[in-house]
């Protein structure tokens, strides 16, 4: 049984920081590309950042320089360090694990963690 469990969300003031964590079980974590997505109320889910199995990273332009994705394969954990948070960063943040083997896509999601940026 595959599980992705996010944690670290909460209420933070503008300009503050949070670090989200996502612990995976039931998969060979090191073989998966890991993503963070977010979804704000009334908006579509959007990709925040990606870290591939080889540890190369990419992030959305609006978050570059503020958000950093990293992974610890020994702990089956992916992190999202969020700095200089803005009210528009308020959303539910989701962890996603993806692996493509031939024509088969393995795609798993966590339950999400709420991030609220407000004074």
N, CA and C atoms as an extended XYZ file, in Angstrom:
357
Properties=species:S:1:pos:R:3:atomname:S:1:resname:S:1:resid:I:1 pbc="F F F"
N         0.845       -1.184        0.000 N   UNK     1
C         0.000        0.000        0.000 CA  UNK     1
C         0.888        1.244        0.000 C   UNK     1
N         0.633        2.104       -0.958 N   UNK     2
C         1.432        3.314       -1.090 CA  UNK     2
C         0.801        4.423       -0.263 C   UNK     2
N         1.632        5.119        0.497 N   UNK     3
C         1.175        6.277        1.254 CA  UNK     3
C         2.165        7.417        1.100 C   UNK     3
N         1.618        8.603        0.896 N   UNK     4
C         2.387        9.829        0.937 CA  UNK     4
C         1.746       10.698        2.008 C   UNK     4
N         2.519       11.090        3.000 N   UNK     5
C         1.975       11.841        4.123 CA  UNK     5
C         2.713       13.165        4.248 C   UNK     5
N         1.976       14.250        3.981 N   UNK     6
C         2.555       15.587        4.093 CA  UNK     6
C         2.397       16.123        5.518 C   UNK     6
N         3.302       17.000        5.877 N   UNK     7
C         3.224       17.697        7.159 CA  UNK     7
C         3.963       19.018        7.038 C   UNK     7
N         3.790       19.861        8.040 N   UNK     8
C         4.533       21.112        8.090 CA  UNK     8
C         3.743       22.345        7.705 C   UNK     8
N         2.515       22.161        7.266 N   UNK     9
C         1.701       23.318        6.930 CA  UNK     9
C         1.247       24.061        8.183 C   UNK     9
N         0.623       25.213        7.952 N   UNK    10
C         0.120       25.995        9.074 CA  UNK    10
C        -0.108       27.434        8.691 C   UNK    10
N        -0.280       28.259        9.706 N   UNK    11
C        -0.501       29.683        9.523 CA  UNK    11
C         0.814       30.425        9.733 C   UNK    11
N         1.162       31.278        8.782 N   UNK    12
C         2.404       32.037        8.877 CA  UNK    12
C         2.151       33.448        8.381 C   UNK    12
N         2.881       34.405        8.918 N   UNK    13
C         2.730       35.796        8.497 CA  UNK    13
C         3.456       36.030        7.173 C   UNK    13
N         3.008       37.020        6.422 N   UNK    14
C         3.733       37.362        5.187 CA  UNK    14
C         5.200       37.631        5.472 C   UNK    14
N         6.052       37.106        4.590 N   UNK    15
C         7.486       37.222        4.782 CA  UNK    15
C         8.091       36.079        5.574 C   UNK    15
N         7.256       35.240        6.148 N   UNK    16
C         7.735       34.130        6.956 CA  UNK    16
C         8.129       32.919        6.130 C   UNK    16
N         8.493       31.852        6.831 N   UNK    17
C         8.971       30.629        6.188 CA  UNK    17
C         8.262       29.413        6.761 C   UNK    17
N         8.174       28.390        5.937 N   UNK    18
C         7.694       27.074        6.359 CA  UNK    18
C         8.484       26.023        5.605 C   UNK    18
N         8.631       24.860        6.224 N   UNK    19
C         9.199       23.721        5.518 CA  UNK    19
C         8.200       22.581        5.546 C   UNK    19
N         7.767       22.191        4.371 N   UNK    20
C         6.865       21.055        4.238 CA  UNK    20
C         7.672       19.780        4.051 C   UNK    20
N         7.122       18.696        4.586 N   UNK    21
C         7.732       17.380        4.420 CA  UNK    21
C         6.696       16.418        3.864 C   UNK    21
N         7.177       15.454        3.126 N   UNK    22
C         6.309       14.390        2.607 CA  UNK    22
C         7.073       13.080        2.745 C   UNK    22
N         6.529       12.202        3.558 N   UNK    23
C         7.149       10.896        3.771 CA  UNK    23
C         6.403        9.849        2.947 C   UNK    23
N         7.155        9.100        2.173 N   UNK    24
C         6.563        8.079        1.310 CA  UNK    24
C         6.817        6.682        1.866 C   UNK    24
N         5.841        5.813        1.673 N   UNK    25
C         6.004        4.406        2.025 CA  UNK    25
C         5.316        3.558        0.950 C   UNK    25
N         5.796        2.336        0.812 N   UNK    26
C         5.194        1.431       -0.159 CA  UNK    26
C         5.731        1.561       -1.567 C   UNK    26
N         6.723        2.430       -1.756 N   UNK    27
C         7.361        2.586       -3.062 CA  UNK    27
C         8.872        2.572       -2.880 C   UNK    27
N         9.584        2.319       -3.970 N   UNK    28
C        11.043        2.482       -3.958 CA  UNK    28
C        11.292        3.956       -4.231 C   UNK    28
N        11.374        4.710       -3.169 N   UNK    29
C        11.337        6.169       -3.221 CA  UNK    29
C        12.380        6.736       -4.173 C   UNK    29
N        13.580        6.189       -4.149 N   UNK    30
C        14.681        6.757       -4.933 CA  UNK    30
C        14.420        6.681       -6.436 C   UNK    30
N        13.494        5.850       -6.856 N   UNK    31
C        13.217        5.684       -8.280 CA  UNK    31
C        12.126        6.626       -8.784 C   UNK    31
N        11.537        7.377       -7.892 N   UNK    32
C        10.424        8.236       -8.254 CA  UNK    32
C        10.840        9.692       -8.382 C   UNK    32
N        10.273       10.343       -9.373 N   UNK    33
C        10.285       11.796       -9.423 CA  UNK    33
C         9.237       12.288       -8.426 C   UNK    33
N         9.602       13.321       -7.683 N   UNK    34
C         8.702       13.841       -6.657 CA  UNK    34
C         8.346       15.284       -6.982 C   UNK    34
N         7.068       15.582       -6.839 N   UNK    35
C         6.567       16.924       -7.129 CA  UNK    35
C         5.826       17.477       -5.907 C   UNK    35
N         5.832       18.786       -5.816 N   UNK    36
C         4.904       19.503       -4.954 CA  UNK    36
C         3.960       20.295       -5.860 C   UNK    36
N         2.678       20.144       -5.592 N   UNK    37
C         1.639       20.925       -6.248 CA  UNK    37
C         0.922       21.732       -5.177 C   UNK    37
N         0.163       22.716       -5.630 N   UNK    38
C        -0.699       23.441       -4.699 CA  UNK    38
C        -2.007       23.787       -5.398 C   UNK    38
N        -3.018       23.956       -4.573 N   UNK    39
C        -4.329       24.353       -5.092 CA  UNK    39
C        -4.955       25.356       -4.140 C   UNK    39
N        -5.168       26.533       -4.665 N   UNK    40
C        -5.838       27.589       -3.906 CA  UNK    40
C        -7.339       27.496       -4.152 C   UNK    40
N        -8.144       28.029       -3.229 N   UNK    41
C        -9.601       27.974       -3.405 CA  UNK    41
C       -10.040       28.585       -4.732 C   UNK    41
N       -10.838       27.843       -5.483 N   UNK    42
C       -11.357       28.336       -6.741 CA  UNK    42
C       -10.376       28.321       -7.896 C   UNK    42
N        -9.193       27.755       -7.670 N   UNK    43
C        -8.179       27.724       -8.726 CA  UNK    43
C        -7.784       26.299       -9.044 C   UNK    43
N        -7.163       26.138      -10.210 N   UNK    44
C        -6.675       24.818      -10.594 CA  UNK    44
C        -5.414       24.463       -9.822 C   UNK    44
N        -5.202       23.170       -9.680 N   UNK    45
C        -3.963       22.716       -9.062 CA  UNK    45
C        -2.792       23.096       -9.958 C   UNK    45
N        -1.719       23.598       -9.372 N   UNK    46
C        -0.557       24.005      -10.150 CA  UNK    46
C         0.714       23.373       -9.594 C   UNK    46
N         1.648       23.125      -10.512 N   UNK    47
C         2.928       22.536      -10.136 CA  UNK    47
C         3.796       23.602       -9.469 C   UNK    47
N         4.335       23.259       -8.314 N   UNK    48
C         5.213       24.166       -7.582 CA  UNK    48
C         6.677       23.861       -7.893 C   UNK    48
N         7.053       22.604       -7.723 N   UNK    49
C         8.455       22.226       -7.916 CA  UNK    49
C         8.560       20.722       -8.134 C   UNK    49
N         9.641       20.339       -8.797 N   UNK    50
C         9.910       18.934       -9.102 CA  UNK    50
C        11.347       18.602       -8.740 C   UNK    50
N        11.547       17.426       -8.178 N   UNK    51
C        12.893       16.891       -8.017 CA  UNK    51
C        12.877       15.477       -8.566 C   UNK    51
N        13.726       15.229       -9.528 N   UNK    52
C        13.725       13.945      -10.213 CA  UNK    52
C        14.495       12.907       -9.424 C   UNK    52
N        14.378       11.682       -9.868 N   UNK    53
C        15.062       10.601       -9.155 CA  UNK    53
C        16.570       10.823       -9.139 C   UNK    53
N        17.075       11.506      -10.158 N   UNK    54
C        18.494       11.820      -10.195 CA  UNK    54
C        18.845       13.099       -9.471 C   UNK    54
N        17.842       13.698       -8.818 N   UNK    55
C        17.991       14.884       -7.971 CA  UNK    55
C        18.092       16.205       -8.718 C   UNK    55
N        17.893       16.211      -10.027 N   UNK    56
C        17.783       17.509      -10.692 CA  UNK    56
C        16.446       18.129      -10.297 C   UNK    56
N        16.385       19.446      -10.275 N   UNK    57
C        15.195       20.136       -9.789 CA  UNK    57
C        14.694       21.170      -10.785 C   UNK    57
N        13.436       21.501      -10.613 N   UNK    58
C        12.841       22.576      -11.386 CA  UNK    58
C        11.709       23.164      -10.544 C   UNK    58
N        11.437       24.429      -10.730 N   UNK    59
C        10.334       25.049       -9.994 CA  UNK    59
C         9.652       26.078      -10.869 C   UNK    59
N         8.423       26.393      -10.509 N   UNK    60
C         7.655       27.380      -11.248 CA  UNK    60
C         8.332       28.742      -11.153 C   UNK    60
N         8.231       29.515      -12.207 N   UNK    61
C         8.926       30.799      -12.272 CA  UNK    61
C         8.558       31.710      -11.105 C   UNK    61
N         7.298       31.706      -10.704 N   UNK    62
C         6.856       32.618       -9.646 CA  UNK    62
C         7.406       32.250       -8.286 C   UNK    62
N         7.981       31.053       -8.191 N   UNK    63
C         8.494       30.592       -6.899 CA  UNK    63
C        10.012       30.452       -6.869 C   UNK    63
N        10.635       30.626       -8.027 N   UNK    64
C        12.099       30.512       -8.044 CA  UNK    64
C        12.707       31.582       -7.154 C   UNK    64
N        13.694       31.150       -6.390 N   UNK    65
C        14.353       32.057       -5.463 CA  UNK    65
C        13.683       32.116       -4.105 C   UNK    65
N        12.450       31.624       -4.010 N   UNK    66
C        11.750       31.598       -2.721 CA  UNK    66
C        11.535       30.170       -2.216 C   UNK    66
N        11.237       29.264       -3.129 N   UNK    67
C        10.938       27.875       -2.748 CA  UNK    67
C        12.065       26.958       -3.208 C   UNK    67
N        12.425       26.007       -2.368 N   UNK    68
C        13.468       25.041       -2.701 CA  UNK    68
C        12.981       23.636       -2.387 C   UNK    68
N        13.074       22.771       -3.381 N   UNK    69
C        12.702       21.370       -3.177 CA  UNK    69
C        13.966       20.553       -2.967 C   UNK    69
N        13.879       19.572       -2.083 N   UNK    70
C        15.013       18.677       -1.840 CA  UNK    70
C        14.469       17.320       -1.431 C   UNK    70
N        15.345       16.339       -1.415 N   UNK    71
C        14.920       14.993       -1.026 CA  UNK    71
C        16.010       14.311       -0.230 C   UNK    71
N        15.568       13.389        0.615 N   UNK    72
C        16.477       12.536        1.380 CA  UNK    72
C        16.019       11.104        1.127 C   UNK    72
N        16.713       10.428        0.233 N   UNK    73
C        16.284        9.080       -0.135 CA  UNK    73
C        16.410        8.100        1.030 C   UNK    73
N        17.323        8.354        1.931 N   UNK    74
C        17.475        7.470        3.095 CA  UNK    74
C        16.270        7.551        4.018 C   UNK    74
N        15.574        8.689        3.974 N   UNK    75
C        14.403        8.880        4.830 CA  UNK    75
C        13.091        8.801        4.057 C   UNK    75
N        13.194        8.504        2.752 N   UNK    76
C        11.980        8.448        1.911 CA  UNK    76
C        11.171        9.735        2.020 C   UNK    76
N        11.866       10.851        2.041 N   UNK    77
C        11.214       12.127        2.318 CA  UNK    77
C        11.605       13.177        1.286 C   UNK    77
N        10.606       13.951        0.874 N   UNK    78
C        10.840       15.117        0.035 CA  UNK    78
C        10.407       16.347        0.823 C   UNK    78
N        11.135       17.425        0.641 N   UNK    79
C        10.891       18.655        1.396 CA  UNK    79
C        10.593       19.804        0.433 C   UNK    79
N         9.875       20.779        0.962 N   UNK    80
C         9.700       22.041        0.258 CA  UNK    80
C         9.952       23.159        1.256 C   UNK    80
N        11.081       23.820        1.092 N   UNK    81
C        11.409       24.982        1.924 CA  UNK    81
C        10.813       26.213        1.263 C   UNK    81
N         9.957       26.893        1.986 N   UNK    82
C         9.264       28.067        1.439 CA  UNK    82
C         9.655       29.295        2.252 C   UNK    82
N        10.261       30.259        1.591 N   UNK    83
C        10.689       31.498        2.232 CA  UNK    83
C         9.961       32.689        1.617 C   UNK    83
N        10.012       33.803        2.310 N   UNK    84
C         9.386       35.044        1.818 CA  UNK    84
C         7.953       34.791        1.360 C   UNK    84
N         7.205       34.140        2.211 N   UNK    85
C         5.845       33.750        1.831 CA  UNK    85
C         4.939       34.962        1.655 C   UNK    85
N         4.026       34.821        0.706 N   UNK    86
C         3.085       35.886        0.367 CA  UNK    86
C         1.657       35.369        0.564 C   UNK    86
N         0.711       36.261        0.762 N   UNK    87
C        -0.680       35.800        0.906 CA  UNK    87
C        -1.151       34.943       -0.274 C   UNK    87
N        -0.641       35.223       -1.458 N   UNK    88
C        -1.050       34.444       -2.624 CA  UNK    88
C        -0.458       33.034       -2.648 C   UNK    88
N         0.415       32.731       -1.698 N   UNK    89
C         0.918       31.355       -1.561 CA  UNK    89
C        -0.047       30.486       -0.762 C   UNK    89
N        -1.097       31.081       -0.215 N   UNK    90
C        -2.087       30.324        0.538 CA  UNK    90
C        -2.744       29.285       -0.346 C   UNK    90
N        -2.680       28.030        0.079 N   UNK    91
C        -3.203       26.927       -0.718 CA  UNK    91
C        -3.050       25.636        0.067 C   UNK    91
N        -3.655       24.582       -0.448 N   UNK    92
C        -3.353       23.237        0.021 CA  UNK    92
C        -2.198       22.724       -0.836 C   UNK    92
N        -1.174       22.245       -0.180 N   UNK    93
C         0.018       21.759       -0.871 CA  UNK    93
C         0.020       20.229       -0.855 C   UNK    93
N         0.223       19.667       -2.035 N   UNK    94
C         0.163       18.217       -2.227 CA  UNK    94
C         1.504       17.670       -2.693 C   UNK    94
N         1.813       16.511       -2.197 N   UNK    95
C         2.987       15.757       -2.620 CA  UNK    95
C         2.553       14.737       -3.678 C   UNK    95
N         3.400       14.553       -4.679 N   UNK    96
C         3.079       13.643       -5.783 CA  UNK    96
C         4.316       12.834       -6.142 C   UNK    96
N         4.140       11.538       -6.298 N   UNK    97
C         5.236       10.642       -6.693 CA  UNK    97
C         4.904       10.047       -8.052 C   UNK    97
N         5.841       10.133       -8.981 N   UNK    98
C         5.607        9.665      -10.351 CA  UNK    98
C         6.792        8.837      -10.824 C   UNK    98
N         6.431        7.738      -11.476 N   UNK    99
C         7.458        6.929      -12.129 CA  UNK    99
C         6.843        6.344      -13.386 C   UNK    99
N         7.576        6.403      -14.475 N   UNK   100
C         7.110        5.839      -15.734 CA  UNK   100
C         8.014        4.673      -16.099 C   UNK   100
N         7.383        3.513      -16.243 N   UNK   101
C         8.112        2.309      -16.638 CA  UNK   101
C         7.473        1.808      -17.925 C   UNK   101
N         8.178        1.983      -19.027 N   UNK   102
C         7.599        1.612      -20.321 CA  UNK   102
C         6.363        2.448      -20.582 C   UNK   102
N         5.230        1.794      -20.767 N   UNK   103
C         3.969        2.492      -21.026 CA  UNK   103
C         3.125        2.643      -19.760 C   UNK   103
N         3.677        2.277      -18.631 N   UNK   104
C         2.934        2.333      -17.369 CA  UNK   104
C         3.397        3.527      -16.548 C   UNK   104
N         2.419        4.307      -16.093 N   UNK   105
C         2.709        5.445      -15.235 CA  UNK   105
C         2.206        5.145      -13.836 C   UNK   105
N         3.104        5.228      -12.898 N   UNK   106
C         2.755        5.075      -11.495 CA  UNK   106
C         2.670        6.483      -10.897 C   UNK   106
N         1.520        6.812      -10.313 N   UNK   107
C         1.230        8.191       -9.939 CA  UNK   107
C         0.482        8.177       -8.618 C   UNK   107
N         1.100        8.710       -7.580 N   UNK   108
C         0.511        8.673       -6.257 CA  UNK   108
C         0.478       10.068       -5.648 C   UNK   108
N        -0.566       10.313       -4.819 N   UNK   109
C        -0.777       11.619       -4.214 CA  UNK   109
C        -0.952       11.509       -2.707 C   UNK   109
N        -0.491       12.529       -2.020 N   UNK   110
C        -0.789       12.669       -0.612 CA  UNK   110
C        -2.119       13.353       -0.402 C   UNK   110
N        -2.476       13.525        0.865 N   UNK   111
C        -3.782       14.096        1.213 CA  UNK   111
C        -3.748       15.626        1.265 C   UNK   111
N        -2.565       16.182        1.263 N   UNK   112
C        -2.418       17.637        1.271 CA  UNK   112
C        -2.215       18.212        2.659 C   UNK   112
N        -1.568       19.363        2.693 N   UNK   113
C        -1.383       20.100        3.936 CA  UNK   113
C        -1.680       21.579        3.655 C   UNK   113
N        -2.429       22.190        4.549 N   UNK   114
C        -2.881       23.568        4.346 CA  UNK   114
C        -1.784       24.555        4.750 C   UNK   114
N        -1.523       25.494        3.856 N   UNK   115
C        -0.627       26.614        4.155 CA  UNK   115
C        -1.445       27.895        4.032 C   UNK   115
N        -1.452       28.671        5.095 N   UNK   116
C        -2.169       29.945        5.103 CA  UNK   116
C        -1.191       31.057        5.447 C   UNK   116
N        -1.100       32.029        4.557 N   UNK   117
C        -0.205       33.172        4.767 CA  UNK   117
C        -1.079       34.390        5.009 C   UNK   117
N        -1.042       34.876        6.230 N   UNK   118
C        -1.926       35.974        6.596 CA  UNK   118
C        -1.386       36.670        7.831 C   UNK   118
N        -1.644       37.973        7.889 N   UNK   119
C        -1.271       38.725        9.083 CA  UNK   119
C        -2.441       38.788       10.063 C   UNK   119
